[in-house]
């Protein structure tokens, strides 16, 4: 079983260390991998499924920061910093993840400069994602933010139709969608009603029908973006600098 590109520079001895230490765990939807503020026990490599990261704001609300998919790491920043977890990681779908304890990761970092470089590059990408997310939240109108999120989720969850539109089953609630793009739930509801009234998209529970993708893309153009390729939330490529 491959751990992903982050570990590709490890040799046979290092891989043997991982094999002896790693533990594969299964998580049901709603189960947490780790909690914000808890001592960092190690990092997780997602093998399959979907995990969100949440952080409490000053009012005690859990804000969804990012979606994490197969191949993503969780907890690596806390491991490298020697700090507690800064977010809570929660499975949104049945998820399988490989856990590697902090002591093992640090031992491997001491043996492999390639692994250390890979993790530094991942942290740099995390920072870029966070900066792009802040830019979207502070500069784009609400409709453009919603359109951007739908187009990003389309790449993973959408089914393209023959008429240039698509059908999308959302992997998260509207409240979580609102928190991901920095708006209040009532603003999300108003925006959805507006998109429906204008014929841009139809919402039925967690299922979204977009008759013509170009109409949705024009929402981005009018908001200052040319398309979903502008710093997608990896997927959710949402703020991840706190992991």
Backbone as numpy.savetxt, mean C-alpha at the origin, in Angstrom:
# Nx Ny Nz CAx CAy CAz Cx Cy Cz
10.81 -21.40 -1.92 9.97 -20.20 -1.92 10.85 -18.96 -1.92
10.65 -18.07 -2.90 11.47 -16.87 -3.03 11.01 -15.80 -2.06
11.99 -15.08 -1.48 11.68 -13.97 -0.58 11.59 -12.65 -1.33
11.97 -12.64 -2.59 11.90 -11.41 -3.37 13.26 -10.82 -3.65
13.25 -9.75 -4.44 14.49 -9.17 -4.95 15.37 -8.58 -3.85
14.79 -8.18 -2.73 15.60 -7.58 -1.66 16.68 -8.53 -1.16
16.45 -9.83 -1.29 17.33 -10.83 -0.70 18.19 -11.55 -1.73
18.18 -11.05 -2.97 18.80 -11.80 -4.06 20.32 -11.89 -3.97
20.95 -11.00 -3.21 22.41 -11.01 -3.10 22.92 -11.98 -2.03
22.03 -12.62 -1.30 22.47 -13.52 -0.24 23.05 -14.80 -0.83
24.12 -15.28 -0.20 24.73 -16.53 -0.62 24.13 -17.72 0.11
24.70 -18.87 -0.13 24.16 -20.10 0.46 24.14 -20.09 1.97
25.21 -19.58 2.59 25.27 -19.55 4.05 24.20 -18.63 4.63
24.02 -17.46 3.98 23.02 -16.51 4.46 21.60 -17.06 4.28
21.37 -17.72 3.15 20.04 -18.30 2.91 19.73 -19.40 3.93
20.78 -20.12 4.33 20.59 -21.14 5.36 20.18 -20.51 6.69
20.74 -19.33 6.99 20.37 -18.62 8.22 18.89 -18.23 8.17
18.45 -17.72 7.00 17.05 -17.35 6.86 16.15 -18.57 6.99
16.51 -19.65 6.31 15.67 -20.85 6.35 15.49 -21.36 7.77
16.53 -21.21 8.59 16.44 -21.69 9.96 15.61 -20.77 10.85
15.50 -19.49 10.44 14.86 -18.50 11.32 13.46 -18.10 10.88
13.18 -18.14 9.59 11.91 -17.56 9.12 10.71 -18.44 9.48
9.60 -17.75 9.66 8.35 -18.43 9.99 7.27 -17.89 9.06
6.58 -18.78 8.36 5.49 -18.36 7.48 4.19 -18.38 8.27
3.45 -17.29 8.19 2.22 -17.15 8.96 1.06 -16.81 8.05
-0.12 -17.28 8.42 -1.35 -17.01 7.69 -2.20 -16.04 8.52
-2.79 -15.06 7.83 -3.62 -14.05 8.52 -4.97 -13.96 7.83
-6.02 -13.94 8.64 -7.37 -13.76 8.12 -7.67 -12.26 8.00
-8.63 -11.88 7.16 -9.01 -10.47 7.08 -9.35 -9.90 8.45
-8.79 -8.76 8.77 -9.02 -8.13 10.07 -7.95 -8.45 11.10
-7.14 -9.47 10.87 -6.05 -9.79 11.80 -4.88 -8.84 11.60
-4.18 -8.55 12.69 -3.03 -7.65 12.62 -1.73 -8.42 12.62
-0.78 -7.92 11.84 0.57 -8.49 11.84 1.37 -7.90 12.99
1.21 -6.59 13.20 1.83 -5.92 14.35 1.08 -4.62 14.60
1.29 -4.07 15.83 0.55 -2.89 16.26 1.48 -1.69 16.39
0.94 -0.52 16.10 1.66 0.73 16.30 2.08 0.85 17.77
3.35 1.21 17.97 3.87 1.39 19.32 4.44 0.14 19.96
4.23 -1.04 19.35 4.76 -2.28 19.91 6.26 -2.39 19.61
7.02 -3.04 20.49 8.44 -3.26 20.20 8.59 -4.01 18.88
9.59 -3.64 18.11 9.79 -4.27 16.80 10.42 -5.65 16.98
9.67 -6.68 16.62 10.17 -8.05 16.73 10.88 -8.49 15.46
10.55 -7.87 14.33 11.15 -8.27 13.06 10.36 -7.70 11.90
10.67 -8.18 10.71 9.97 -7.70 9.53 9.19 -8.83 8.86
8.27 -8.44 8.00 7.42 -9.38 7.28 7.61 -9.20 5.78
7.72 -10.30 5.07 7.73 -10.30 3.60 6.38 -10.87 3.16
5.58 -10.07 2.48 4.27 -10.54 2.05 4.43 -11.48 0.87
3.92 -12.69 1.00 3.99 -13.67 -0.07 2.72 -13.67 -0.92
1.59 -13.43 -0.27 0.33 -13.42 -0.98 -0.69 -12.68 -0.12
-1.63 -11.98 -0.79 -2.68 -11.30 -0.04 -2.57 -9.79 -0.11
-3.21 -9.12 0.82 -3.28 -7.65 0.86 -3.26 -7.20 2.31
-2.36 -6.28 2.61 -2.20 -5.75 3.97 -2.24 -4.23 3.90
-2.97 -3.60 4.80 -2.94 -2.15 4.89 -2.15 -1.74 6.12
-1.58 -0.55 6.07 -0.92 0.03 7.23 -1.72 1.24 7.68
-1.96 1.32 8.97 -2.75 2.40 9.56 -1.94 3.09 10.66
-2.27 4.37 10.89 -1.64 5.13 11.96 -2.70 5.98 12.64
-2.61 6.10 13.95 -3.56 6.90 14.71 -3.21 8.38 14.58
-4.24 9.22 14.33 -4.00 10.66 14.30 -4.21 11.24 15.70
-4.09 12.55 15.81 -4.17 13.19 17.13 -5.55 13.08 17.75
-6.57 12.77 16.93 -7.94 12.63 17.44 -8.30 11.18 17.76
-7.34 10.28 17.57 -7.59 8.88 17.86 -8.22 8.11 16.72
-8.21 8.69 15.52 -8.74 8.00 14.34 -7.64 7.21 13.65
-7.99 6.00 13.21 -7.02 5.16 12.49 -7.04 5.55 11.02
-5.95 6.12 10.54 -5.85 6.60 9.16 -5.13 5.55 8.32
-5.75 5.15 7.22 -5.12 4.18 6.32 -4.07 4.91 5.48
-2.84 4.43 5.55 -1.74 5.09 4.86 -1.40 4.43 3.53
-1.44 3.10 3.50 -0.93 2.43 2.32 -1.47 1.02 2.22
-1.57 0.53 0.98 -1.85 -0.88 0.72 -0.55 -1.57 0.35
-0.39 -2.79 0.82 0.85 -3.54 0.61 0.51 -4.90 0.01
1.27 -5.27 -1.01 0.97 -6.46 -1.81 2.12 -7.47 -1.74
1.93 -8.59 -2.45 2.97 -9.62 -2.52 4.28 -9.00 -3.00
5.35 -9.31 -2.28 6.66 -8.75 -2.60 7.04 -7.56 -1.76
6.07 -6.95 -1.06 6.37 -5.80 -0.21 6.91 -6.26 1.14
7.68 -5.38 1.78 8.18 -5.61 3.13 7.40 -4.74 4.10
7.24 -5.23 5.32 6.61 -4.47 6.39 7.52 -4.52 7.62
7.69 -3.38 8.25 8.47 -3.33 9.48 9.96 -3.13 9.27
10.40 -2.99 8.03 11.85 -2.90 7.78 12.45 -1.61 8.33
11.68 -0.50 8.30 12.22 0.75 8.83 12.44 0.64 10.34
11.49 0.04 11.03 11.62 -0.12 12.48 12.81 -1.02 12.82
13.02 -2.07 12.02 14.16 -2.95 12.25 15.47 -2.18 12.10
15.58 -1.41 11.01 16.82 -0.69 10.75 17.06 0.42 11.77
15.97 1.04 12.24 16.11 2.15 13.19 16.24 1.67 14.63
15.94 0.40 14.88 15.95 -0.08 16.24 14.87 0.55 17.08
13.72 0.83 16.45 12.62 1.54 17.13 11.37 0.66 17.15
10.33 1.16 17.80 9.07 0.43 17.81 8.38 0.61 16.46
7.37 -0.24 16.21 6.60 -0.09 14.98 5.85 1.25 15.02
5.89 1.97 13.92 5.24 3.27 13.85 3.83 3.20 13.28
3.43 2.04 12.79 2.09 1.85 12.21 1.54 0.51 12.67
0.27 0.30 12.41 -0.37 -1.00 12.58 -0.56 -1.62 11.21
-0.21 -2.89 11.06 -0.39 -3.61 9.80 -1.54 -4.59 9.96
-2.53 -4.48 9.08 -3.74 -5.29 9.17 -4.03 -5.98 7.84
-4.33 -7.27 7.88 -4.68 -8.00 6.66 -6.08 -7.60 6.21
-6.23 -7.26 4.93 -7.54 -6.95 4.37 -8.12 -8.14 3.61
-7.26 -9.04 3.18 -7.65 -10.27 2.50 -6.87 -11.41 3.15
-7.26 -12.66 2.91 -6.42 -13.77 3.39 -4.98 -13.56 2.92
-4.06 -13.57 3.86 -2.68 -13.17 3.59 -1.70 -14.18 4.15
-0.65 -14.43 3.39 0.46 -15.26 3.85 1.72 -14.39 3.85
2.41 -14.38 4.97 3.61 -13.56 5.10 4.70 -14.33 5.82
5.93 -14.06 5.42 7.09 -14.68 6.04 7.68 -13.71 7.06
7.84 -14.15 8.29 8.38 -13.33 9.36 9.84 -13.68 9.59
10.69 -12.63 9.69 12.12 -12.82 10.00 12.44 -11.91 11.18
12.95 -12.47 12.24 13.16 -11.69 13.47 14.28 -10.68 13.30
14.26 -9.66 14.16 15.21 -8.55 14.07 16.65 -9.02 14.18
16.95 -9.91 15.11 18.33 -10.36 15.29 18.86 -11.02 14.02
18.03 -11.81 13.35 18.46 -12.46 12.12 18.71 -11.44 11.02
17.81 -10.47 10.87 17.98 -9.45 9.84 19.27 -8.67 10.07
19.53 -8.29 11.32 20.73 -7.52 11.61 22.00 -8.35 11.38
21.93 -9.63 11.68 23.08 -10.49 11.42 23.35 -10.59 9.92
22.29 -10.69 9.13 22.45 -10.77 7.68 22.98 -9.45 7.10
22.53 -8.33 7.65 23.03 -7.04 7.19 24.52 -6.91 7.42
25.01 -7.50 8.52 26.43 -7.47 8.80 27.25 -8.33 7.87
26.60 -9.29 7.22 27.30 -10.21 6.32 27.14 -9.85 4.85
26.12 -9.08 4.51 25.81 -8.83 3.10 25.61 -7.35 2.83
26.59 -6.73 2.16 26.42 -5.33 1.76 25.33 -5.20 0.70
25.12 -6.25 -0.10 24.07 -6.21 -1.11 22.70 -6.08 -0.50
22.45 -6.84 0.57 21.16 -6.75 1.26 20.98 -5.36 1.87
22.05 -4.83 2.49 21.96 -3.50 3.09 21.63 -2.45 2.03
22.26 -2.55 0.86 21.99 -1.60 -0.21 20.55 -1.72 -0.71
20.07 -2.96 -0.85 18.69 -3.16 -1.30 17.68 -2.53 -0.34
17.92 -2.70 0.96 16.99 -2.14 1.93 17.07 -0.61 1.95
18.26 -0.06 1.74 18.38 1.39 1.65 17.65 1.92 0.41
17.75 1.19 -0.69 17.02 1.61 -1.90 15.52 1.53 -1.69
15.06 0.53 -0.95 13.64 0.43 -0.65 13.20 1.60 0.23
14.01 1.97 1.20 13.67 3.12 2.04 13.61 4.40 1.22
14.54 4.55 0.26 14.52 5.73 -0.60 13.23 5.77 -1.43
12.81 4.61 -1.95 11.56 4.54 -2.71 10.37 4.86 -1.81
10.42 4.40 -0.56 9.37 4.71 0.40 9.23 6.23 0.58
10.38 6.89 0.70 10.37 8.34 0.89 9.79 9.04 -0.33
10.17 8.58 -1.52 9.62 9.16 -2.75 8.10 9.00 -2.79
7.62 7.81 -2.42 6.18 7.56 -2.39 5.48 8.52 -1.43
6.08 8.71 -0.26 5.48 9.59 0.74 5.40 11.03 0.24
6.47 11.48 -0.42 6.49 12.85 -0.92 5.45 13.04 -2.03
5.33 12.05 -2.91 4.35 12.16 -3.99 2.93 12.15 -3.43
2.69 11.35 -2.38 1.36 11.32 -1.78 1.02 12.66 -1.15
1.98 13.27 -0.46 1.75 14.59 0.12 1.44 15.60 -0.98
2.15 15.51 -2.10 1.91 16.43 -3.21 0.49 16.27 -3.75
0.03 15.02 -3.91 -1.33 14.81 -4.42 -2.37 15.37 -3.46
-2.18 15.09 -2.17 -3.18 15.50 -1.18 -3.25 17.02 -1.06
-2.12 17.69 -1.24 -2.10 19.14 -1.03 -2.40 19.94 -2.29
-2.33 19.32 -3.47 -2.49 20.10 -4.70 -3.67 19.68 -5.57
-4.10 18.44 -5.50 -5.15 17.98 -6.40 -6.54 18.22 -5.83
-7.50 18.60 -6.67 -8.88 18.66 -6.21 -9.38 17.26 -5.87
-10.45 17.20 -5.08 -10.93 15.92 -4.56 -11.29 14.96 -5.68
-11.99 15.43 -6.71 -12.40 14.53 -7.78 -11.19 13.91 -8.48
-10.14 14.67 -8.65 -8.93 14.13 -9.29 -8.28 13.08 -8.40
-8.30 13.28 -7.09 -7.73 12.29 -6.18 -8.51 10.98 -6.23
-9.84 11.08 -6.25 -10.66 9.87 -6.33 -10.42 9.17 -7.66
-10.36 9.92 -8.76 -10.11 9.34 -10.07 -8.76 8.64 -10.10
-7.75 9.27 -9.53 -6.41 8.67 -9.48 -6.42 7.35 -8.74
-7.10 7.31 -7.59 -7.15 6.09 -6.80 -7.88 4.99 -7.56
-8.98 5.31 -8.21 -9.72 4.30 -8.97 -8.87 3.73 -10.11
-8.11 4.58 -10.77 -7.28 4.11 -11.87 -6.13 3.24 -11.38
-5.60 3.58 -10.20 -4.55 2.75 -9.62 -5.10 1.37 -9.23
-6.25 1.35 -8.56 -6.85 0.08 -8.15 -7.30 -0.74 -9.36
-7.66 -0.07 -10.44 -8.05 -0.78 -11.67 -6.95 -1.71 -12.15
-5.69 -1.30 -12.03 -4.59 -2.11 -12.53 -4.50 -3.46 -11.83
-4.97 -3.53 -10.59 -4.90 -4.79 -9.85 -6.24 -5.50 -9.75
-7.32 -4.74 -9.68 -8.62 -5.34 -9.38 -9.66 -5.15 -10.49
-9.32 -4.40 -11.52 -10.30 -4.10 -12.55 -10.41 -5.16 -13.63
-11.57 -5.25 -14.23 -11.83 -6.11 -15.38 -12.23 -5.20 -16.53
-11.39 -5.16 -17.55 -11.61 -4.25 -18.67 -12.70 -4.78 -19.59
-13.59 -3.88 -20.00 -14.66 -4.25 -20.91 -14.30 -3.96 -22.35
-15.13 -4.42 -23.26 -14.86 -4.26 -24.68 -15.10 -2.83 -25.16
-15.80 -2.04 -24.37 -16.14 -0.67 -24.79 -15.19 0.38 -24.23
-14.06 -0.05 -23.69 -13.10 0.90 -23.16 -13.30 1.27 -21.71
-14.30 0.68 -21.08 -14.52 0.92 -19.66 -13.98 -0.23 -18.83
-14.32 -0.25 -17.56 -13.88 -1.35 -16.69 -14.83 -1.49 -15.50
-14.77 -2.67 -14.90 -15.51 -2.98 -13.68 -14.49 -3.26 -12.60
-14.69 -2.69 -11.44 -13.72 -2.77 -10.35 -14.41 -3.16 -9.06
-13.89 -4.20 -8.40 -14.36 -4.54 -7.06 -13.35 -3.97 -6.06
-13.79 -3.00 -5.29 -12.89 -2.29 -4.38 -12.43 -3.22 -3.25
-11.14 -3.20 -2.90 -10.64 -4.04 -1.82 -10.77 -3.40 -0.44
-11.34 -2.20 -0.37 -11.42 -1.49 0.91 -12.69 -0.65 0.94
-13.03 -0.22 2.14 -14.26 0.54 2.34 -14.11 1.97 1.83
-15.24 2.65 1.68 -15.19 4.04 1.26 -14.53 4.91 2.31
-14.70 4.56 3.57 -14.04 5.33 4.63 -12.53 5.21 4.52
-12.04 4.00 4.24 -10.61 3.82 4.05 -10.12 4.53 2.79
-10.92 4.49 1.74 -10.54 5.23 0.53 -10.40 6.71 0.84
-11.32 7.24 1.62 -11.26 8.66 1.98 -9.99 8.97 2.75
-9.64 8.13 3.72 -8.45 8.40 4.52 -7.17 8.29 3.69
-7.17 7.41 2.68 -5.99 7.25 1.83 -5.69 8.50 1.02
-6.73 9.24 0.64 -6.51 10.40 -0.20 -6.72 11.71 0.55
-6.83 11.62 1.87 -6.83 12.82 2.70 -8.10 13.63 2.69
-9.26 12.95 2.62 -10.52 13.67 2.68 -11.42 13.03 3.73
-12.50 13.71 4.09 -13.43 13.18 5.06 -14.42 12.25 4.36
-15.00 11.28 5.09 -15.95 10.36 4.46 -17.11 11.06 3.77
-17.60 12.17 4.36 -18.71 12.87 3.73 -18.29 13.50 2.39
-17.01 13.92 2.31 -16.51 14.45 1.04 -16.42 13.34 0.00
-16.04 12.15 0.43 -16.01 11.01 -0.48 -17.41 10.72 -1.00
-18.40 10.75 -0.11 -19.78 10.47 -0.53 -20.26 11.51 -1.54
-19.96 12.78 -1.28 -20.38 13.83 -2.22 -19.69 13.66 -3.57
-18.42 13.30 -3.55 -17.67 13.12 -4.79 -18.22 11.95 -5.59
-18.54 10.86 -4.92 -19.13 9.71 -5.59 -20.45 10.08 -6.24
-21.28 10.83 -5.50 -22.55 11.26 -6.08 -22.33 12.14 -7.31
-21.31 13.00 -7.25 -21.01 13.87 -8.39 -20.53 13.08 -9.59
-19.66 12.09 -9.37 -19.17 11.26 -10.47 -20.30 10.47 -11.10
-21.22 10.01 -10.26 -22.37 9.27 -10.79 -23.30 10.19 -11.57
-23.55 11.37 -11.05 -24.45 12.31 -11.73 -23.90 12.71 -13.09
-22.58 12.79 -13.21 -21.95 13.18 -14.47 -21.69 11.99 -15.40
-22.05 10.78 -14.96 -21.86 9.61 -15.79 -20.44 9.12 -15.90
-19.58 9.56 -14.98 -18.17 9.15 -15.02 -18.00 7.75 -14.44
-18.74 7.42 -13.39 -18.63 6.12 -12.73 -19.92 5.83 -12.00
-20.23 4.53 -11.86 -21.39 4.09 -11.08 -20.90 3.21 -9.93
-21.39 3.50 -8.73 -20.97 2.78 -7.53 -22.14 1.97 -7.00
-21.88 0.69 -6.74 -22.88 -0.19 -6.12 -22.18 -1.00 -5.05
-22.26 -0.53 -3.80 -21.49 -1.17 -2.74 -20.01 -1.00 -3.02
-19.30 -2.12 -3.09 -17.86 -2.06 -3.40 -17.55 -2.30 -4.88
-18.58 -2.35 -5.70 -18.37 -2.55 -7.13 -18.51 -1.21 -7.85
-17.53 -0.89 -8.70 -17.54 0.35 -9.45 -17.55 0.01 -10.95
-18.45 0.63 -11.69 -18.50 0.49 -13.15 -18.09 1.83 -13.76
-17.06 1.79 -14.59 -16.63 2.99 -15.30 -16.91 2.77 -16.78
-17.91 3.47 -17.34 -18.29 3.23 -18.73 -17.18 3.50 -19.73
-16.42 4.58 -19.49 -15.35 4.96 -20.41 -14.14 5.43 -19.60
-13.04 4.71 -19.71 -11.85 5.05 -18.91 -11.35 6.46 -19.23
-11.50 6.89 -20.48 -11.00 8.21 -20.86 -11.69 9.32 -20.07
-12.97 9.13 -19.72 -13.67 10.14 -18.92 -13.02 10.27 -17.55
-12.64 9.14 -16.97 -11.99 9.16 -15.67 -10.61 9.81 -15.77
-9.89 9.52 -16.84 -8.57 10.11 -17.02 -8.66 11.63 -17.18
-9.74 12.10 -17.79 -9.89 13.54 -17.95 -10.06 14.25 -16.61
-10.59 13.51 -15.62 -10.65 14.09 -14.28 -9.25 14.41 -13.76
-8.29 13.55 -14.09 -6.91 13.80 -13.69 -6.33 14.98 -14.45
-6.59 15.04 -15.75 -6.06 16.13 -16.55 -6.57 17.47 -16.06
-7.85 17.52 -15.71 -8.41 18.77 -15.22 -7.87 19.13 -13.85
-7.38 18.11 -13.13 -6.82 18.36 -11.80 -5.33 18.60 -11.80
-4.70 18.47 -12.98 -3.27 18.76 -13.06 -2.40 17.56 -13.27
-3.00 16.36 -13.42 -2.23 15.16 -13.71 -2.63 14.64 -15.09
-1.69 13.97 -15.74 -1.96 13.44 -17.07 -2.44 12.01 -17.06
-2.33 11.32 -15.94 -2.77 9.93 -15.90 -2.30 9.26 -14.65
-2.67 7.99 -14.46 -2.36 7.31 -13.21 -0.91 6.99 -13.05
-0.10 7.24 -14.05 1.31 6.94 -13.91 2.03 7.91 -13.02
1.37 8.99 -12.61 2.02 9.95 -11.75 2.09 9.41 -10.35
3.19 8.87 -10.00 3.41 8.40 -8.65 2.24 7.64 -8.11
1.96 6.50 -8.64 0.84 5.71 -8.13 1.10 5.28 -6.72
0.05 5.11 -5.89 0.23 4.75 -4.53 0.73 3.36 -4.34
1.48 2.89 -5.03 2.14 1.64 -5.11 1.40 0.49 -4.57
0.73 0.10 -5.44 -0.55 0.46 -5.01 -0.28 0.83 -3.70
-0.77 0.85 -3.86 -0.97 1.77 -3.02 0.30 2.09 -2.63
0.64 2.88 -2.96 1.80 3.56 -2.93 1.43 4.75 -2.16
0.99 4.37 -1.06 0.58 5.38 -0.15 1.75 5.61 0.79
1.55 6.52 1.73 2.65 6.88 2.61 3.19 5.66 3.30
4.49 5.44 3.17 5.04 4.25 3.74 6.30 4.58 4.54
6.64 5.84 4.60 7.88 6.19 5.27 7.90 5.86 6.74
6.73 5.57 7.35 6.71 5.29 8.78 6.85 3.81 9.09
6.99 2.95 8.09 7.02 1.51 8.37 8.25 1.12 9.16
